[in-house]
Amino acid sequence: MLPAESIIYALQRNWDMVDSALEGLDEAAMVRQPSDQCNSAAWILWHMTRVVDMFIHTRLRSIPQLWTQDGWHEKFHMPEDGEDRGVGWTAEQVAAWTPPSKAEQLGYYAAVKSAAKSYLESLTVADLEKQLVVPPVAEPRSVAMLLGQFTWDNIAHGGQIAYLRGLFIGMGWHR
């Protein structure tokens, strides 16, 4: 058993659900907001993917994110800012955001999922026990604890995308 196998399993189940939820969503459904205080599936997918990219690459590995390294920020017509993942955006900013095509969004999502899975598969018990300070929390936490928080966040956003799929075009988010 891999040391991070339960984390990989939980994330993979979530990503499978998101993949299924996104099937059949056209460009209009991807950007549709149920109300002006809600995020679109496209925005949630971008945010969720940015969090994975930033968390795995910057916070845990201290290496460049795919967002900048592979030029995804350019494909999304956004600044290179590696910290921008939508946290703190206003409802007006979310509503004004124009994503790239669904294919571009899915390309970034696939690249980040692949990189994250490869990293998680490489982790040792010693890696999981390593203590890191990840803002905004000032106290050191183990990589295992940080990955637990990260997994929870990813699954919460996956559920939001699945819900929007059901709301807009019906079931289809579960195998």
C-alpha positions as a printed Julia matrix, in Angstrom:
175×3 Matrix{Float64}:
   0.0    0.0     0.0
   1.24   3.48   -0.86
   1.54   5.82    2.13
  -0.9    8.31    0.56
  -3.18   5.67   -0.99
  -6.32   6.74    0.89
  -5.77  10.35   -0.19
  -5.21   9.29   -3.8
  -8.35   7.11   -3.67
 -10.54   9.91   -2.27
  -9.24  12.43   -4.8
  -9.6   10.02   -7.71
 -13.22   9.25   -6.75
 -13.9   12.98   -6.59
 -12.18  13.64   -9.91
 -14.14  10.8   -11.53
 -17.36  12.4   -10.25
 -16.29  15.81  -11.6
 -15.37  14.27  -14.96
 -18.81  12.64  -15.17
 -20.55  15.85  -14.09
 -18.78  17.87  -16.77
 -19.74  15.45  -19.55
 -22.64  16.91  -21.44
 -22.3   20.4   -19.99
 -22.04  22.77  -22.92
 -20.23  26.11  -22.81
 -23.42  27.94  -21.77
 -24.05  25.57  -18.85
 -20.4   25.8   -17.8
 -20.64  29.58  -17.29
 -24.2   29.75  -15.99
 -24.59  31.06  -12.46
 -27.76  29.94  -10.64
 -27.88  33.42   -9.06
 -25.62  36.43   -8.92
 -24.26  35.19   -5.58
 -23.26  31.75   -6.91
 -20.25  30.5    -8.82
 -20.47  28.83  -12.21
 -19.19  25.3   -12.86
 -16.41  26.82  -14.98
 -15.32  29.13  -12.16
 -15.43  26.33   -9.57
 -13.41  24.05  -11.87
 -10.82  26.8   -12.39
 -10.65  27.55   -8.66
 -10.45  23.87   -7.67
  -7.68  23.26  -10.21
  -5.77  26.38   -9.17
  -5.88  25.25   -5.54
  -4.49  21.82   -6.46
  -1.76  23.35   -8.65
  -0.77  25.96   -6.05
  -0.98  23.6    -3.09
   0.97  20.7    -4.59
   3.59  22.73   -6.44
   4.09  25.88   -4.35
   3.07  24.94   -0.83
   4.3   21.34   -0.65
   7.09  21.14   -3.24
   8.36  24.72   -3.64
   8.48  24.37   -7.42
   6.79  26.41  -10.18
   3.11  25.84  -10.76
   1.84  24.51  -14.08
  -0.24  27.72  -14.22
   2.88  29.73  -15.02
   5.4   27.09  -16.07
   3.17  25.72  -18.83
   1.56  29.04  -19.73
  -1.96  28.19  -18.59
  -2.43  31.73  -17.3
  -2.04  32.92  -20.9
  -4.61  30.4   -22.17
  -7.0   31.68  -19.5
  -6.18  35.33  -20.4
  -5.21  36.01  -16.81
  -2.19  37.45  -15.01
   0.68  35.18  -14.06
  -0.12  35.63  -10.34
   0.54  32.23   -8.76
  -1.44  33.13   -5.65
  -4.66  34.03   -7.49
  -7.04  31.14   -7.17
 -10.22  33.14   -6.71
 -10.11  33.31   -2.92
 -11.55  36.68   -1.91
 -13.1   37.45   -5.28
 -16.3   39.48   -5.13
 -19.54  38.34   -6.74
 -18.94  41.03   -9.37
 -15.49  39.66  -10.19
 -16.86  36.13  -10.51
 -19.69  37.33  -12.78
 -17.26  39.32  -14.96
 -14.8   36.43  -15.35
 -14.69  34.94  -18.84
 -13.19  31.46  -18.97
 -11.47  30.0   -21.99
 -13.15  27.22  -23.93
 -14.27  24.13  -22.05
 -11.51  22.19  -23.83
  -8.85  24.59  -22.46
 -10.34  24.36  -18.97
 -10.31  20.57  -19.13
  -6.73  20.6   -20.42
  -5.48  22.51  -17.39
  -7.55  20.35  -15.04
  -6.16  17.13  -16.6
  -2.56  18.35  -16.44
  -2.86  19.34  -12.79
  -4.62  16.1   -11.81
  -1.85  14.08  -13.46
   0.92  16.05  -11.74
  -0.82  15.83   -8.37
  -1.37  12.09   -8.64
   2.27  11.49   -9.61
   3.43  13.53   -6.63
   1.09  11.78   -4.2
   2.19   8.36   -5.45
   5.81   9.32   -4.75
   5.26  10.24   -1.09
   6.92   8.22    1.65
   5.89   7.97    5.28
   8.73  10.39    6.1
   7.34  12.84    3.52
   3.9   12.69    5.14
   5.38  13.33    8.59
   7.35  16.39    7.44
   6.24  19.6     9.17
   5.49  22.7     7.07
   4.11  26.14    7.73
   1.42  26.91    5.17
  -0.18  30.35    5.45
  -2.43  31.6     6.82
  -1.78  29.18    9.73
   1.47  30.06   11.51
   1.97  26.72   13.25
   3.74  23.85   11.51
   1.49  21.01   10.35
   2.37  17.64    8.89
   2.09  17.1     5.16
  -0.46  14.37    5.96
  -2.63  16.89    7.83
  -2.26  19.43    5.05
  -3.27  16.82    2.48
  -6.34  16.0     4.56
  -7.41  19.65    4.46
  -6.59  19.83    0.75
  -8.63  16.66    0.01
 -11.63  17.99    1.93
 -11.53  21.25   -0.05
 -11.25  19.42   -3.36
 -14.18  17.14   -2.59
 -16.35  20.07   -1.46
 -15.81  21.79   -4.81
 -16.36  18.55   -6.71
 -19.75  18.26   -5.03
 -20.61  21.81   -6.06
 -19.86  21.0    -9.7
 -21.94  17.8    -9.49
 -24.82  19.75   -7.95
 -24.74  22.33  -10.75
 -24.74  19.52  -13.32
 -27.89  18.09  -11.73
 -29.53  21.49  -11.46
 -28.9   22.43  -15.09
 -29.26  19.2   -17.06
 -30.12  16.43  -14.61
 -28.37  13.43  -13.19
 -25.25  12.04  -14.79
 -22.57  12.92  -12.29
 -22.33   9.45  -10.77
 -21.3    6.24  -12.45
